[in-house]
Amino acid sequence: MHDDASARHNAAERTGIWFVGARGSVASTAAVGLAAIADGQAPPTGCVTAREPFTSAGLPEFADLVVGGHDISSVTMTKRAECLVETGMIPPRLLAATHDAVERADAEVRPGYDPRADTDDTSQQAVAERLAADITSFRERHDLARVVVIDLSSTEAPVALVPEHDDLDALLTALADPARAVLPASSVSAYAAILAGAAYAAFTPSAGMGIPALAQLASERGIPVAGQDGKTGQTWLRTVLAPAFAARGLKVLSWAGTNLLGGGDGATLADPDAVRSKLATKSRGLTALTGSETTPLHIDNVPDLGDTKVAWDHVHVEGFLGSRLTLQTTWSAHDSMLAAPLVLDLARLLALAHAAGISGAVPELGFFFKDPWDSDVHDAADQARALEEWVRRTSAQVRS
């Protein structure tokens, strides 16, 4: 664990971003975007931390962020970015301008953990130690003050809870047994982040650090964590609109939605088990904000859409004297373009949390998530205010 006091006093130092799922669309887009921003080729549009009070909070500069990661794919970041250029998502000039930086980032990608392929007698403890060693080597090789691990890997099915998930000692014993696989892959990566002393964010609905025993261990080891499931588009808009209906005294009767998407996410979420994780995180906040139990949501794989996500919402509301009103919205965007700037924001903010010595879940980072850890606040405006207050308070603490 990297506990050197001189490395914790200042967030504005060289910081590593270690992507789990480093060769996916979101991580590749983030790598291109980071290189373009750092080199002055593009403004940081869409980055929450590019405005006050964040710009004066002493966060790591974009140019001081170094990218690496784990992945089980052999398709390089550069090849992935080229595919995104072909779809019209990334401007060709930016790929040309950032080519060398993206190649350097891809050179830092190491083989991840694939339970389907890793069928030998290796224990999950040994796997986690291997992954942690990759993160530690990355930090030392680039003389980084700290590393932030961000899980961008494919969505897993909901985890089947076992007693070891609630008992840290029992979990550690089970992890050392080669005959057992007590954690899903996302949680093995989260455990590796703890072993490496790295801050951690779960940008997917997979279990990750959501296993209670791992959350306990992160807190004990002084690791700041945040999650769960990045709030990028449709859900963000819902958490803006739903409080407005409540503020007007209007009753939401039902809020139905449909997502159409292709690419890797579309293929993953075509799996009925995996999609249950996504549906749970997308619906929980809306139910809390509206009080309505009628919030059906469907997610359909439409391969030709690629990285473009189309989201439809139909909102049915009761007004004065029982009158009815309807709101319909259509949201269409390149999903990776929505997620990538938020991922960079999280890296900068978790670096601040780590520098401040914060441990465990950081509820104020719930602004970025559909189902935030240790927070029941879902109103986007309330979350934004809490985040800004936290940044002011924490940056003052680091500087004192």
NULO-699268 format. One record per residue (C-alpha): residue number from 1; residue in one letter; chain; z, y negated, x negated. Coordinates in pm, 1 decimal. Example, Ala and Ser with C-alpha at 12.3 -4.5 7.8 and 13.67 -1.06 7.14 Angstrom:
BEGIN
SITE  pos  code  unit        pz        py        px
SITE    1     a     A     780.0     450.0   -1230.0
SITE    2     s     A     714.0     106.0   -1367.0
***
This chain:
BEGIN
SITE  pos  code  unit        pz        py        px
SITE    1     m     A       0.0       0.0       0.0
SITE    2     h     A     -94.5    -346.2    -130.4
SITE    3     d     A     234.5    -538.8    -102.1
SITE    4     d     A     206.4    -773.0    -399.4
SITE    5     a     A     358.8   -1104.4    -289.9
SITE    6     s     A      99.5   -1312.9    -472.6
SITE    7     a     A    -173.2   -1145.6    -267.4
SITE    8     r     A       3.1   -1217.9      61.7
SITE    9     h     A      81.2   -1588.0      35.4
SITE   10     n     A    -265.9   -1720.1     106.2
SITE   11     a     A    -517.2   -1600.3     364.5
SITE   12     a     A    -799.2   -1800.9     206.5
SITE   13     e     A    -872.2   -1546.2     -66.3
SITE   14     r     A   -1147.6   -1291.4    -115.0
SITE   15     t     A   -1119.2   -1046.5     171.1
SITE   16     g     A   -1294.2    -717.7     237.2
SITE   17     i     A   -1435.1    -612.3     572.5
SITE   18     w     A   -1447.8    -234.4     590.4
SITE   19     f     A   -1658.7    -121.8     885.2
SITE   20     v     A   -1610.7     221.9    1036.7
SITE   21     g     A   -1965.1     278.8    1160.1
SITE   22     a     A   -2102.4      52.7     887.1
SITE   23     r     A   -2466.3     149.4     941.1
SITE   24     g     A   -2470.6      88.5    1314.7
SITE   25     s     A   -2634.0    -205.6    1488.2
SITE   26     v     A   -2322.5    -423.1    1517.4
SITE   27     a     A   -2211.5    -381.9    1155.6
SITE   28     s     A   -2564.9    -431.6    1023.8
SITE   29     t     A   -2605.7    -745.2    1235.9
SITE   30     a     A   -2269.7    -872.5    1112.0
SITE   31     a     A   -2372.6    -809.0     750.9
SITE   32     v     A   -2700.4    -999.4     796.3
SITE   33     g     A   -2524.9   -1281.2     980.5
SITE   34     l     A   -2246.9   -1311.1     725.6
SITE   35     a     A   -2495.4   -1330.2     437.8
SITE   36     a     A   -2703.7   -1589.2     622.4
SITE   37     i     A   -2401.1   -1806.4     702.3
SITE   38     a     A   -2256.5   -1778.7     352.1
SITE   39     d     A   -2590.1   -1882.1     198.1
SITE   40     g     A   -2646.0   -2170.6     439.7
SITE   41     q     A   -2944.3   -1999.4     600.9
SITE   42     a     A   -2788.0   -2010.9     949.8
SITE   43     p     A   -2498.0   -2188.4    1122.2
SITE   44     p     A   -2197.5   -1984.4    1245.4
SITE   45     t     A   -2293.9   -2026.5    1610.4
SITE   46     g     A   -2092.5   -1791.9    1830.3
SITE   47     c     A   -1805.9   -1761.3    1581.5
SITE   48     v     A   -1483.7   -1873.6    1746.3
SITE   49     t     A   -1331.5   -1947.8    1405.0
SITE   50     a     A   -1604.4   -2199.6    1319.6
SITE   51     r     A   -1424.2   -2476.2    1512.1
SITE   52     e     A   -1081.7   -2636.2    1516.3
SITE   53     p     A    -801.2   -2542.4    1497.0
SITE   54     f     A    -942.2   -2249.4    1300.4
SITE   55     t     A   -1141.4   -2444.3    1040.5
SITE   56     s     A    -825.6   -2608.6     907.9
SITE   57     a     A    -611.5   -2294.6     926.6
SITE   58     g     A    -684.7   -2170.7     574.7
SITE   59     l     A    -884.9   -1866.1     682.8
SITE   60     p     A   -1106.4   -1688.6     427.6
SITE   61     e     A   -1439.1   -1864.2     390.9
SITE   62     f     A   -1745.0   -1671.6     506.8
SITE   63     a     A   -1864.2   -1666.6     145.3
SITE   64     d     A   -1538.8   -1495.3      45.2
SITE   65     l     A   -1589.0   -1195.7     276.4
SITE   66     v     A   -1715.8    -875.3     113.9
SITE   67     v     A   -1860.7    -590.5     322.7
SITE   68     g     A   -1824.5    -214.4     281.5
SITE   69     g     A   -1749.4      77.0     507.7
SITE   70     h     A   -1771.0     437.2     619.6
SITE   71     d     A   -2049.7     605.3     813.9
SITE   72     i     A   -2182.7     952.9     879.0
SITE   73     s     A   -2541.4     823.2     906.7
SITE   74     s     A   -2793.9     827.5     622.6
SITE   75     v     A   -2991.9     538.1     777.0
SITE   76     t     A   -2913.5     238.0     557.2
SITE   77     m     A   -2802.3    -103.4     679.5
SITE   78     t     A   -3132.0    -243.9     558.4
SITE   79     k     A   -3334.2       9.0     759.5
SITE   80     r     A   -3116.5     -57.6    1064.7
SITE   81     a     A   -3170.1    -431.7    1025.9
SITE   82     e     A   -3544.6    -378.7     994.0
SITE   83     c     A   -3538.6    -193.5    1326.5
SITE   84     l     A   -3351.9    -485.3    1483.5
SITE   85     v     A   -3615.7    -723.7    1348.1
SITE   86     e     A   -3884.2    -513.5    1515.0
SITE   87     t     A   -3706.5    -543.8    1849.9
SITE   88     g     A   -3702.3    -922.6    1817.5
SITE   89     m     A   -3327.0    -947.3    1774.0
SITE   90     i     A   -3307.2   -1067.0    1411.4
SITE   91     p     A   -3556.4   -1329.9    1286.6
SITE   92     p     A   -3772.2   -1184.2    1005.2
SITE   93     r     A   -3700.0   -1483.1     778.4
SITE   94     l     A   -3327.1   -1408.4     789.0
SITE   95     l     A   -3375.3   -1047.4     692.5
SITE   96     a     A   -3590.2   -1156.6     398.6
SITE   97     a     A   -3331.3   -1416.3     294.4
SITE   98     t     A   -3039.2   -1172.7     316.4
SITE   99     h     A   -3208.3    -856.2     193.1
SITE  100     d     A   -3023.9    -838.3    -139.9
SITE  101     a     A   -2684.4    -908.6      18.0
SITE  102     v     A   -2737.3    -638.7     280.8
SITE  103     e     A   -2843.1    -394.4       9.3
SITE  104     r     A   -2522.2    -470.6    -180.2
SITE  105     a     A   -2318.8    -412.3     135.5
SITE  106     d     A   -2491.0     -80.9     200.2
SITE  107     a     A   -2418.5      26.3    -156.2
SITE  108     e     A   -2049.5       2.1     -62.5
SITE  109     v     A   -2083.2     247.5     230.2
SITE  110     r     A   -1912.7     582.1     178.1
SITE  111     p     A   -1937.6     907.2     379.2
SITE  112     g     A   -1719.7     895.9     689.4
SITE  113     y     A   -1538.9    1171.0     876.0
SITE  114     d     A   -1740.1    1388.3    1111.9
SITE  115     p     A   -1525.0    1663.4    1268.2
SITE  116     r     A   -1839.2    1847.6    1373.7
SITE  117     a     A   -1961.5    1875.4    1015.2
SITE  118     d     A   -1632.7    1892.8     825.1
SITE  119     t     A   -1548.2    2247.7     922.7
SITE  120     d     A   -1393.2    2367.9     595.9
SITE  121     d     A   -1021.2    2422.3     538.2
SITE  122     t     A    -947.1    2058.8     454.4
SITE  123     s     A    -653.2    1909.8     643.7
SITE  124     q     A    -683.8    1581.6     831.6
SITE  125     q     A    -420.3    1446.1     591.4
SITE  126     a     A    -655.4    1515.4     300.5
SITE  127     v     A    -947.0    1357.9     488.8
SITE  128     a     A    -744.0    1044.5     559.9
SITE  129     e     A    -639.3    1022.8     196.3
SITE  130     r     A   -1004.3    1045.6      89.1
SITE  131     l     A   -1101.1     767.2     329.4
SITE  132     a     A    -804.1     555.8     217.7
SITE  133     a     A    -901.7     603.8    -147.0
SITE  134     d     A   -1247.0     462.4     -65.2
SITE  135     i     A   -1087.3     151.0      85.9
SITE  136     t     A    -843.9     108.5    -203.1
SITE  137     s     A   -1121.4     149.0    -460.8
SITE  138     f     A   -1330.3    -110.4    -275.2
SITE  139     r     A   -1039.9    -356.3    -280.8
SITE  140     e     A    -969.6    -305.4    -648.7
SITE  141     r     A   -1333.5    -302.6    -757.9
SITE  142     h     A   -1399.1    -641.6    -597.9
SITE  143     d     A   -1057.7    -790.6    -679.7
SITE  144     l     A    -982.9    -850.7    -310.7
SITE  145     a     A    -654.1    -986.1    -182.9
SITE  146     r     A    -675.0    -762.1     122.1
SITE  147     v     A    -908.0    -550.7     336.0
SITE  148     v     A    -954.9    -552.7     713.4
SITE  149     v     A   -1079.8    -227.2     864.9
SITE  150     i     A   -1281.1    -271.4    1186.7
SITE  151     d     A   -1382.5      30.9    1391.7
SITE  152     l     A   -1737.1      -7.7    1526.9
SITE  153     s     A   -1812.2     363.4    1554.6
SITE  154     s     A   -1953.9     539.9    1859.2
SITE  155     t     A   -1727.8     564.7    2162.8
SITE  156     e     A   -1525.8     885.0    2185.7
SITE  157     a     A   -1412.1    1066.6    2496.4
SITE  158     p     A   -1055.3     987.7    2606.8
SITE  159     v     A    -811.8    1172.6    2384.0
SITE  160     a     A    -605.2    1458.6    2523.6
SITE  161     l     A    -247.5    1363.4    2441.8
SITE  162     v     A     -28.1    1615.6    2262.3
SITE  163     p     A     344.5    1588.2    2180.5
SITE  164     e     A     269.5    1499.6    1816.2
SITE  165     h     A     105.0    1175.0    1925.7
SITE  166     d     A     448.1    1042.7    2026.2
SITE  167     d     A     645.9    1182.5    1732.7
SITE  168     l     A     562.6    1048.6    1387.3
SITE  169     d     A     734.0    1324.5    1190.9
SITE  170     a     A     566.2    1593.5    1399.3
SITE  171     l     A     230.3    1417.9    1362.2
SITE  172     l     A     256.6    1402.0     983.3
SITE  173     t     A     343.7    1771.6     973.1
SITE  174     a     A      44.6    1859.2    1193.1
SITE  175     l     A    -190.6    1644.3     982.7
SITE  176     a     A    -101.8    1844.5     673.9
SITE  177     d     A    -196.0    2173.4     844.0
SITE  178     p     A    -562.0    2263.8     768.7
SITE  179     a     A    -567.7    2480.4    1080.3
SITE  180     r     A    -506.8    2184.5    1309.7
SITE  181     a     A    -713.1    1880.9    1411.7
SITE  182     v     A    -453.9    1683.6    1601.7
SITE  183     l     A    -629.9    1343.5    1582.3
SITE  184     p     A    -975.7    1232.1    1695.5
SITE  185     a     A   -1201.4    1090.8    1423.7
SITE  186     s     A   -1126.5     728.2    1516.6
SITE  187     s     A    -753.5     788.2    1470.4
SITE  188     v     A    -805.7     956.5    1132.7
SITE  189     s     A    -984.4     636.6    1024.1
SITE  190     a     A    -698.6     427.6    1163.4
SITE  191     y     A    -449.0     639.6     970.2
SITE  192     a     A    -657.3     589.3     655.8
SITE  193     a     A    -633.1     213.0     705.8
SITE  194     i     A    -253.7     243.5     714.1
SITE  195     l     A    -251.7     453.8     398.4
SITE  196     a     A    -466.5     190.3     225.9
SITE  197     g     A    -245.0     -97.4     345.4
SITE  198     a     A    -536.6    -254.2     532.4
SITE  199     a     A    -524.7    -454.3     855.2
SITE  200     y     A    -705.6    -284.8    1141.4
SITE  201     a     A    -901.3    -370.4    1457.4
SITE  202     a     A   -1035.7    -131.2    1722.0
SITE  203     f     A   -1355.2    -286.1    1858.6
SITE  204     t     A   -1435.2      30.5    2055.3
SITE  205     p     A   -1248.3     201.9    2341.9
SITE  206     s     A   -1182.1     508.5    2126.5
SITE  207     a     A    -820.7     607.2    2057.6
SITE  208     g     A    -799.8     465.8    1704.7
SITE  209     m     A    -458.6     310.1    1642.9
SITE  210     g     A    -374.8     353.7    2011.6
SITE  211     i     A    -191.6     676.9    1928.3
SITE  212     p     A     177.9     576.4    1965.3
SITE  213     a     A     292.7     745.2    1643.8
SITE  214     l     A      21.4     568.5    1443.0
SITE  215     a     A     110.5     233.5    1600.8
SITE  216     q     A     471.2     297.0    1495.8
SITE  217     l     A     364.1     379.2    1140.9
SITE  218     a     A     147.6      65.7    1117.1
SITE  219     s     A     443.1    -145.8    1222.0
SITE  220     e     A     673.5      25.0     971.9
SITE  221     r     A     420.7     -22.3     689.6
SITE  222     g     A     365.8    -393.3     762.0
SITE  223     i     A       9.4    -349.7     890.3
SITE  224     p     A    -122.6    -600.6    1149.6
SITE  225     v     A    -347.3    -439.5    1410.3
SITE  226     a     A    -550.6    -557.8    1709.2
SITE  227     g     A    -754.1    -395.2    1986.2
SITE  228     q     A    -896.5    -260.4    2209.8
SITE  229     d     A   -1268.4    -260.8    2291.9
SITE  230     g     A   -1445.9    -587.1    2210.2
SITE  231     k     A   -1490.6    -828.2    2503.4
SITE  232     t     A   -1841.1    -956.5    2436.4
SITE  233     g     A   -2040.6   -1022.5    2752.9
SITE  234     q     A   -1997.5    -904.7    3109.7
SITE  235     t     A   -1623.8    -848.0    3082.8
SITE  236     w     A   -1573.5   -1186.3    2916.4
SITE  237     l     A   -1760.5   -1356.7    3202.1
SITE  238     r     A   -1548.4   -1167.2    3454.4
SITE  239     t     A   -1227.0   -1288.0    3290.6
SITE  240     v     A   -1357.6   -1644.4    3315.5
SITE  241     l     A   -1464.2   -1623.4    3681.3
SITE  242     a     A   -1186.8   -1409.7    3832.4
SITE  243     p     A    -908.0   -1661.4    3755.0
SITE  244     a     A   -1122.0   -1936.4    3912.1
SITE  245     f     A   -1126.2   -1750.3    4245.0
SITE  246     a     A    -748.9   -1708.6    4226.5
SITE  247     a     A    -700.4   -2077.8    4143.6
SITE  248     r     A    -896.0   -2169.8    4458.4
SITE  249     g     A    -683.2   -1938.5    4672.8
SITE  250     l     A    -978.6   -1709.6    4743.7
SITE  251     k     A    -932.1   -1334.6    4779.8
SITE  252     v     A   -1165.5   -1100.7    4594.0
SITE  253     l     A   -1239.5    -807.1    4823.4
SITE  254     s     A   -1462.7    -617.1    4582.6
SITE  255     w     A   -1631.6    -666.0    4248.3
SITE  256     a     A   -1907.6    -415.7    4177.9
SITE  257     g     A   -2103.3    -399.4    3855.4
SITE  258     t     A   -2382.3    -215.9    3679.4
SITE  259     n     A   -2469.4    -199.9    3308.3
SITE  260     l     A   -2812.4    -102.8    3180.3
SITE  261     l     A   -2845.8     -44.6    2807.6
SITE  262     g     A   -3032.3     164.3    2553.3
SITE  263     g     A   -3003.0     225.0    2180.4
SITE  264     g     A   -2719.2     420.9    2027.2
SITE  265     d     A   -2463.3     288.2    2275.6
SITE  266     g     A   -2678.5     385.7    2570.6
SITE  267     a     A   -2719.6     737.3    2435.5
SITE  268     t     A   -2348.5     770.4    2359.5
SITE  269     l     A   -2239.8     642.7    2700.2
SITE  270     a     A   -2478.8     879.0    2875.5
SITE  271     d     A   -2214.5    1139.0    2790.2
SITE  272     p     A   -1988.3    1156.5    3097.5
SITE  273     d     A   -1680.7    1211.9    2880.9
SITE  274     a     A   -1746.9     919.5    2645.5
SITE  275     v     A   -1829.8     680.7    2929.6
SITE  276     r     A   -1486.3     735.4    3083.3
SITE  277     s     A   -1329.5     551.4    2789.4
SITE  278     k     A   -1559.8     251.7    2835.3
SITE  279     l     A   -1518.9     235.2    3213.1
SITE  280     a     A   -1141.1     237.2    3180.1
SITE  281     t     A   -1125.0     -61.1    2943.7
SITE  282     k     A   -1390.2    -261.2    3132.0
SITE  283     s     A   -1219.8    -222.9    3470.1
SITE  284     r     A    -850.6    -257.3    3386.2
SITE  285     g     A    -846.2    -632.8    3330.1
SITE  286     l     A   -1056.8    -709.0    3636.4
SITE  287     t     A    -824.9    -508.2    3859.3
SITE  288     a     A    -526.1    -695.8    3716.5
SITE  289     l     A    -688.0   -1037.4    3766.9
SITE  290     t     A    -814.9    -982.4    4122.8
SITE  291     g     A    -561.4    -742.0    4268.6
SITE  292     s     A    -855.3    -552.0    4417.6
SITE  293     e     A    -882.1    -179.2    4368.0
SITE  294     t     A   -1249.6    -191.7    4466.8
SITE  295     t     A   -1410.6    -261.8    4130.4
SITE  296     p     A   -1673.6      10.6    4084.8
SITE  297     l     A   -1879.8      -1.6    3767.4
SITE  298     h     A   -2177.3     208.7    3661.2
SITE  299     i     A   -2327.9     237.5    3313.2
SITE  300     d     A   -2681.7     374.2    3284.2
SITE  301     n     A   -2880.9     463.2    2974.0
SITE  302     v     A   -3225.1     298.2    2977.1
SITE  303     p     A   -3371.4     388.2    2634.4
SITE  304     d     A   -3653.1     133.6    2632.2
SITE  305     l     A   -3401.7    -154.2    2651.5
SITE  306     g     A   -3283.3     -79.2    2297.8
SITE  307     d     A   -3001.1    -316.6    2199.7
SITE  308     t     A   -3056.3    -537.4    2505.3
SITE  309     k     A   -2782.7    -506.4    2765.4
SITE  310     v     A   -2839.0    -607.7    3127.2
SITE  311     a     A   -2530.1    -648.4    3344.8
SITE  312     w     A   -2529.7    -714.0    3718.9
SITE  313     d     A   -2225.5    -813.0    3921.5
SITE  314     h     A   -2181.2    -845.3    4297.7
SITE  315     v     A   -1861.3   -1024.3    4400.6
SITE  316     h     A   -1749.5   -1023.7    4764.8
SITE  317     v     A   -1481.1   -1280.6    4847.8
SITE  318     e     A   -1277.2   -1374.4    5153.2
SITE  319     g     A   -1234.5   -1744.6    5219.7
SITE  320     f     A   -1090.9   -1981.0    5481.9
SITE  321     l     A   -1041.0   -1830.7    5827.8
SITE  322     g     A   -1175.5   -1496.8    5715.3
SITE  323     s     A   -1513.8   -1633.0    5609.5
SITE  324     r     A   -1709.7   -1440.5    5346.9
SITE  325     l     A   -1888.1   -1559.1    5037.4
SITE  326     t     A   -2085.9   -1368.9    4775.7
SITE  327     l     A   -2153.1   -1434.0    4408.6
SITE  328     q     A   -2416.2   -1240.4    4216.5
SITE  329     t     A   -2461.8   -1269.9    3841.3
SITE  330     t     A   -2711.2   -1127.9    3591.6
SITE  331     w     A   -2627.0   -1116.6    3222.9
SITE  332     s     A   -2886.9   -1016.9    2964.9
SITE  333     a     A   -2838.7   -1034.0    2589.3
SITE  334     h     A   -2871.2    -845.1    2263.0
SITE  335     d     A   -2531.9    -677.3    2258.4
SITE  336     s     A   -2500.4    -670.7    1879.5
SITE  337     m     A   -2562.1   -1046.2    1865.0
SITE  338     l     A   -2265.6   -1095.4    2097.6
SITE  339     a     A   -2037.4    -860.2    1906.7
SITE  340     a     A   -2117.8    -948.6    1543.8
SITE  341     p     A   -1970.9   -1302.8    1534.1
SITE  342     l     A   -1650.7   -1182.0    1702.8
SITE  343     v     A   -1619.2    -908.4    1441.7
SITE  344     l     A   -1636.1   -1171.4    1166.4
SITE  345     d     A   -1375.5   -1377.0    1353.6
SITE  346     l     A   -1140.6   -1079.5    1371.7
SITE  347     a     A   -1171.9   -1015.2     999.5
SITE  348     r     A   -1076.1   -1374.5     920.0
SITE  349     l     A    -787.8   -1382.2    1169.1
SITE  350     l     A    -641.9   -1046.9    1067.2
SITE  351     a     A    -654.7   -1166.7     707.2
SITE  352     l     A    -432.6   -1454.7     819.0
SITE  353     a     A    -198.3   -1215.2     999.8
SITE  354     h     A    -175.4    -996.3     688.3
SITE  355     a     A    -105.6   -1295.8     465.6
SITE  356     a     A     173.9   -1399.5     703.4
SITE  357     g     A     335.7   -1056.2     679.0
SITE  358     i     A     284.5    -977.8    1047.6
SITE  359     s     A     315.0    -609.8    1134.3
SITE  360     g     A     206.7    -410.2    1437.1
SITE  361     a     A      -7.0    -528.3    1727.4
SITE  362     v     A     -97.7    -899.2    1740.3
SITE  363     p     A    -114.6    -970.4    2116.3
SITE  364     e     A    -261.0   -1318.5    2065.1
SITE  365     l     A    -580.6   -1156.0    1936.7
SITE  366     g     A    -621.6   -1015.5    2288.2
SITE  367     f     A    -879.6   -1290.9    2338.8
SITE  368     f     A   -1131.5   -1059.0    2172.3
SITE  369     f     A   -1060.1    -743.5    2373.4
SITE  370     k     A   -1111.4    -590.3    2716.6
SITE  371     d     A    -780.8    -402.6    2711.6
SITE  372     p     A    -561.5    -586.8    2458.8
SITE  373     w     A    -274.8    -407.5    2288.8
SITE  374     d     A      76.4    -532.7    2369.4
SITE  375     s     A     -52.3    -788.5    2618.2
SITE  376     d     A    -107.3    -797.4    2993.4
SITE  377     v     A    -290.3   -1132.9    2974.7
SITE  378     h     A    -657.3   -1104.2    3074.1
SITE  379     d     A    -741.8   -1463.0    3180.3
SITE  380     a     A    -991.1   -1586.1    2917.9
SITE  381     a     A    -860.6   -1944.6    2925.0
SITE  382     d     A    -498.4   -1832.9    2882.9
SITE  383     q     A    -602.5   -1603.6    2600.2
SITE  384     a     A    -789.2   -1886.0    2425.4
SITE  385     r     A    -485.9   -2113.9    2442.8
SITE  386     a     A    -256.3   -1839.9    2311.8
SITE  387     l     A    -493.9   -1769.0    2023.4
SITE  388     e     A    -512.6   -2133.8    1919.0
SITE  389     e     A    -135.5   -2172.4    1934.2
SITE  390     w     A     -93.3   -1856.1    1727.2
SITE  391     v     A    -336.2   -1978.6    1461.6
SITE  392     r     A    -156.5   -2311.7    1426.8
SITE  393     r     A     183.1   -2143.4    1407.1
SITE  394     t     A      79.3   -1866.8    1169.5
SITE  395     s     A    -119.8   -2085.8     931.1
SITE  396     a     A     179.9   -2319.6     905.2
SITE  397     q     A     398.6   -2018.3     826.4
SITE  398     v     A     163.6   -1901.9     549.9
SITE  399     r     A     154.2   -2249.0     394.3
SITE  400     s     A     530.4   -2303.3     405.4
***
